[in-house]
Amino acid sequence: MAPGEFDERKTERAAESRGPRVRAFRVEVTEGPGKGAKAFSRDGELRIGAGPGNDLVVDDPLVSSHHLEIEATPEGGVRLRDLGTTNGTEVDGYRTSDIVLRGQARIQVGSTSLWYAEEGAGPALPVSEKMAFGDAIGVSQAMRRVFSVLERVAPTNATVLIEGESGTGKELLARGIHESSTRKNKTYVVLDCSSTAATLLESELFGHVKGAFTGAVKDRAGLVETANGGSLFLDEIGEMPIDLQSKLLGVLERRTVRRVGASEERPVDIRVIAATNRDLRQEVNEGHFRADLYHRLAVVRVLVPPLRARPEDIVPIAKRILKSLAERYKIKDIGSIFTDDGLLKLTRIRWSGNVRELRNHLERSLAMAAGSDDPSGSVEVTMTETEAQSVATGDVSDLTGTFKDAKSRHMGIFEKGYLTALLQRHKGNLSAAAREADLSRLHLRMLARRYGIAAGADKDE
């Protein structure tokens, strides 16, 4: 079987299987504001908080806008997670941020007491019969649940928020939504909010008129106008400055846009798809993201699981990647280089950088094999020191200290490794490297300086 192709028998069996049955449960307010109010899990999930959009709204000044979520897992458990709140959550008298609930439990949030009770098995969760959505592929039930949701909402004009770690394929899913919608023959516009300088983001998004600021030598339409009639994908929306968030909210609610420096508003018809590697509900609680914009974006909210949570997807994704890389390196018989046993070893790695890290690993291994004296010979899929540590310890970084500190170290390892490999591939050429990474040269240079990676100006194009 050629790389990038699926084993049809395996995918047929996967398609025939039904989604997992998860536990159903209810939560009732027993003491405090709204006593007697109750809510039941929907598709194995229930969200509680003081803000609108929650399944159970608790009108308590000590309760955060998005306080906690309770979610049934396919493995049969029910997990409660506090969403980084100030006043916290107690379960049976003990403060907790993440816990598995059993049967019944008393939950305390602010001055409000809640009673949690399981109600047996709920309905089977819907999963797609397809193994792909757009260019995103996945044979796991976790990804097919994502595909099932997107297949239903793509033909509508509903705004979609895609959440998940960096490198999980959020941009592929966003493009798939557009291509499966009634707007598929219209413009699809992408703005990466993390790679555009804050001072330029407003003009980039909304456009400007001549003389609006220094350097505005002529009128210019922004990306909102460019996407008129089509779809606008706002990648890393969590990086958008909060003062700009209010202006974006106005565009979404009024369906008009005003260029920087202009007095008149122009009507626009756009479908917005947003993505982030942050938990925006926690960002709302901490005051970093507007609650009203979050609710406007999260009409449909999809969480993409990390690659380590769906190891059965690793080999199919690897084969798809190898197929495209084989064309670049002009290798006809890539199966003789990457054996099935070698590919199976990839499932033992946690892939903290997800699909993006997997692709870099495969390209590095393939480049080394293609440059050897016998590129047609079978080679071992080698692991870097970090990847080897992942297999041995189950993680790739020091997990001591606070959550934020550990996360910072984790992302730093990935970013430095990615940037080093990127600039090495392009021999320090910032323009070429920026094109591959889909970053501006300014942002790429800033990241390189942050990690002490050489990228001289004399190598710019």
N, C-alpha and C positions, 0 to 999 in steps of 0.2 A: 504494500500500500504506500503510495507516494506521500511525502510530507505535506501537511496542510489538508489532507483528505481525512474524512471521518470513517470509522468502521460502521457501515450502515446497520449491521445487525445490532451493535451496541446502542446506537442512537434510537433505533426502533424500539428496543426494550425500554430505554429510558423514557421515550415519549409515551409509552403505554402505561407507565407507572403513574399513580396518583400522588398528589401532594400529601405531605404529612398531616395527620390529625393532631391538633394542638388542644391544650386544655382551655375550657371556657371558664370565666370567673367574673365576679362582680365586686364592686366597691361601694360602700354606703357610708354617708356621713352620720356618725352616731352622737357627736358632741361638737358644738360650735356653730358658726354661721351656716345656714342651709341645712340644718339637721333634718335627716330623713331623705335627703337627695341621694340618688344612687345611679350608677352607670354600669353597663355590661360590656365585656370585651367584644371588640369587632375585629374579626380576622386575627384573633389572638393578641390584640394590642389594646391598651387603655392609657390615656394621657390625662394627667391631673395638674391643675394650676389655676392661678387667679385670672389669667388672661383668656380672651375669647379664642375659640378654636380647639380648646381642650374637650375631651369626652366628659370629664367631670370638672365643672368650674366651681372653685372654692373662693367665695368672697371674704377672704381673710387678709388683712394688711400684712401679716407675717408670712404669707405664702407668696412665693415668686410667681411671675407670669407663667413660666413653664417650670413646674416644680419637680415632677417625677413622671416616669413612664414605667408601666408594667407590661411585660411582653412574654408570651408563651414561646418556648423554644421548640424546634422540631424534635429535640432529644427527650422531650416530655416534661421538662421543668418550666417554672415560671420565674422570670427574673425581674426584680425591681431595681431601678437605677435612679438615683438623685441626680438632677441636671445641674450640678455645680451651684446649688443655692446658698444663700447667706445663712439662713436659719436652719438648714439641714432637714433630714428626715430620720425619724425613729421607727424601728420595727420591734414590737414587743419590748419596749423600754430601752433599746440599744440604738445609738446613733449609727447610721450606716450610709454608705454611698452606693453600694452594689451588693445585692444579696439574692439568693434563691429562696422563694417563698414555698412553704409546705402547708397545704390544706387550708388553714385559716391563720390570720394574723391581725394584730392591732397596729395600725399605722398612725403616727402623730406627725402632722405638718402644721407649724405655727401653733395656734390655739385650737386647731381642729383635729378631732379624732375620727379616724376612718376604720371600717371593718372590712377586711378582705376575706373572701370565701371562694373556693373553687366549686365549679358546678359540673364536673365531669368533662368528657371529651366533646370538643366543638366540631364543627364541620371541617372537612379536608380543605386545606389551603389550595387555591387555584394555581396551577403551573402551566406554562406554555407547552404546547406540543412541539414547538420549534427549538432548535439548538442554536439559534442566532437571532439577533435583532440588529438590523443594519450590519455593520462590520464587527459588532461585538459578538463573541461566541461564548457558549457555556452549556455544558451538558449537566451540570449540577442542578439540583432542585432549587438551591438558593438563587442562582442566576435565572432559572426559568420562572421563578416567582416574579423577579424583576421584569422579565420579558412580558409576562402575562399582564402586569399592570400597564406597561407602556403600550402594548398592543391595543389595549382598550382606550387609553387616553390620547394616543397619537392622532387619531382622526378628528378630535375635537380641537377647540382653540384654548383649552385650559392651560394655565401657566404651570410649569413643572419645575420643581426643585430637586436636583440630584445631589445627594450627599454621599461621601465616601472618601477613603484615604487617597492620597496622591498616587496616580498610576493605575487606578482600578478600571479605567475605561469610560469615565464619565463623558468625555467629549465624543467618543464613538456613539454612546447611547443618545446624546443630544442630537447629533446629526441624524441618527436613525429615527428619532421622533419627527424631525423635519421631513425626512424622505418618506415617511409613512403617513404624512398629513396631507390635507387638501392644498397646502401651500408648497408642495414639493417642487413645483416648477417655478417658484418665485425665489427671491434672493435669500440666501442663508448667510448671516453676518456673525462673526465671532469677535468678542472683545475679552481679552485676558486682563482682568482688573488688577492682577498682581504684577504684571510686567509693564504697566503704563504709569508714568510718574503722576502723582496726585495732582500736580499743578496743570497737567495736560489732559487729565481724564475727563473733565467736564466738557472741554472743547471737542475731544475725540468722540464723546458720546452724543452730545447735543449739537455740535457744530458752532460756528461763530460768524459774525458779520465783519466786514472790513473795518479796521480801526478799533475793534473791541478790546484789544490789548496789544502790547508791543510785539510786532512780528505778524500780526493779522493783516496781511497786505491785500487780501481779497476775501469775499464771502466763501464759506465752506460748509457743506452739509455734513452733519455728524452721522454716526453709525445708526442711530435711531431712524433717521430719514432714509438712509441707504437701505435699511431693512424693510421699508414700507411695503406692505403686501405680503411679506415673507416672515422669516423667523430671526430673532436676535438671541444669540447665545452669550450669556454673561458668565464667563468662567471665573472661578474664585471670587464670587460675589462677596464673600466675607471680608475681602481686602478693601472694599470700597469705603472711602472716608464717609463718616456719618453725615456730614453736611451735604454731601452729594446724594446720599440715600433719600433724603426728603424730596429732592428734585426728580429723582427716578420714580418715586412713588407718585408724584404729580403727573408724570407722563403716563404711567400705567392706569391711573384713575380717570384722567381727563381725555386720554387718547390724543393728546396734542403735545407738541414739542416747541420750545422757544430757544432759538440759537443764542449763544452768549453775546450780549450787547444788543440784541434785537428787542423790539417792543411787541411784535405780532407773534401769534402762535400758529403753528401749522398742524393740520390734522394728520395723524399717522394710524396705520392699521398694522400692528405687529403682534406676533405671538412670541412671548418671552420664555426662554428656557434658561435656568440658572444652575450653577454647580458650585460646590464648595467642599473643601476638606475639613472644614470646621463644623462643630455642632452649633448651628445658628440659634437654637433655643437657649443654650448656655450663654452665647454672645448677647442675646437679648437680656437675660438675667443680669449680666455684668455691665449692661449699658453701652456695649460696643456696637450693637445693631438695633435698628429701629423695629419695635414690635409690630407696628402697622405695616411696614414693608415686608417683614417676614411672613405675616399672614397673607399678604397679597401675592407673594412668590410661592408659598407652600400650599397652593390650591391642591396640587397633587405632589406628595413628597415620597421620594424613592431613595432608599439607602442601599448602596452597592456594597456587597460584602467584600472584604479583602481577599486576596488570592490564597492566603494561608487557611482561610475558612472554607475553601472549596478546592481541595487538592485534586479532585477528579477533573478539574478544568485545565490543569497545568499542561498536560501532554497535548491535548487538542490545540491549545493556544500556542504552545511551542512549535508544533508542526506547521501551523499557519504562518508564524513568524519565519521559520526556516525556509518555507517555500518562497517568501519574498526576498529573503537574504540570499538564497541560492541564485536567484536571477541577478542580483547585484554583483555577486562574486563569480558569476558564470560557472557554477558548479552543477553538473548535470545529475550526478548520482550522489545526492546529499545523504541518502540512506546508508551509504557505506562509511560515512564519517560519523553520523550520529546514530548509534544503534538503539534498538528499543530499550535495552537494559540501561543505556546511558541516559535516555530520556526519562525513564522511571526514577532515576536518582534525583531528578529535579523536584520530584514531589516531596522529598525529604527536607527541602530548604523552605524557610518561612517567608522569604521574599518580602522584606519590609518595604521595598519600593514597588511591590506588586508587578504588574505586567511590564511596566517601563524598565524595572530592574531585570526582569527575566529576559527582555529583549536585549539589553546591554550585555548580559552574560552570554547569550547565544551568539551575538555578533562577535564578541571578543574571542570566544572559542572557535568560531568558524573562521575568523580572520587568521588566527594562529594555525589552524589546520590547512587553510588554503595557501598559506605562505611557507608551509613545510616542504621538505624535499619530496615527500610522498603524500600529496594532498588527497589522493584517492583512498588512502589507508584508513582503517577504522581508528578513531582516537577516543580517548577517555574524556568525558565531559568534566573538565577540571573545575574546582571550586576555589574561590578566593579565600583568603584567611577569614574574612568576615562571614562568608557563606558556610565555611567549615564550622565556625563557632556556632552558627545558627543550627546546624544539624546536631552538634554535640550538646548544646545547652538549651535549645528551643527558642533562642532569641538572638538578636544581633547587637545588643547594646547593654550598657550598664543600666539596670532598672532600679537602682537605689535612689533615695531622695524623694522629692515631691513629684507629682504627676507632671507638672509643667516642666520641671528640670529634666526629667527622664525623656519627655517628648522632645525637648529642645536638642538634647544630645543625639537622640535617634534620628531626627530630621537632619541634623548637621552632618552626621556620618554619610547619609544618603546624598545630600546636596553636594558635599565636597567630592565624593566619589564620582557622581554623575558629571560634574563640571570638569574634573580632571580628565576623565575619559573623553568627554566631548571635545575639549580643546586639544588633546593629544591627537585625536582623529583628524582634526583640521589644522594641525601643526601651528596652533596659536592664532589662526585666522578668525578674528572676531565676527566678521560678516558671515562667513560660511557657517560657523558654529551657531550663531544666532538664528540663522534660517532653519537649521535642523531642529534646534530647541524651541523654535517658535517664540523667541524672546526678542526684545529690542536690544541693540548693541549696548545702549547705555545701561540697561538693567543687567545684562550679562557681564559687562565690565565691573559693575558694582558688586555682583556676587563673587566674581573671581578675586577682587581685592579683599573681600570679606574673609575668604579662605586662604589668602596668600598664594593664589595660583597665577603663574606668569601668563600674561596676555598683552604683549606690547602693542602700543598704538601704531608702531611701524609695520605691523602685520595686518592692519585693517585694509579692506578693499576700498 
